[in-house]
Amino acid sequence: MTYAVGSALQAAVFQRLQTDTDLLGLVGPAVFDTLPGGTLPDLYVVLGHEEAKDLSSATHGGAVHRFVVSVVAATGGFKNAKDTAAAVSDALVDAGLSLDRGRLVSLRFQRAKARRARAGSARRIDLTFQAIVEDD
């Protein structure tokens, strides 16, 4: 079993989201690994929770990582959130991410859950992705 590639995968996903031009056009620099203190932007992307499951063989370490990327829109209803969620998905699905450790075998979209984030007009979309990685 290995979780050795988890940090490298997270760093590569975060880097990809921070540098994707379509996503930047929607949220600017508001892509976070953890929420900053203070007032949040009206529209932002944040990395969420992750689950990993062993996928090792007798000769190679590997794992399946399921992770969440959330889009939160304080205004604009679901349209702004859905447009941003689409940009997140476009940036990640089948992305040829280079990892500092290991190798990304595949990266796929699994599901999304859209809901009101809290009372009022705020919206939240949690996108779940599945990455299969091997450790070199």
HELIX and SHEET records of a PDB file:
HELIX    1   1 GLY A    6  THR A   19  1                                  14    
HELIX    2   2 THR A   21  VAL A   27  1                                   7    
HELIX    3   3 GLY A   77  LEU A   92  1                                  16    
SHEET    1   A 5 VAL A  31  PHE A  32  0                                        
SHEET    2   A 5 LEU A  43  ASP A  54  1                                        
SHEET    3   A 5 GLY A  61  ALA A  73 -1                                        
SHEET    4   A 5 ARG A 123  ASP A 135 -1                                        
SHEET    5   A 5 ARG A 103  ARG A 116 -1                                        
END                                                                             
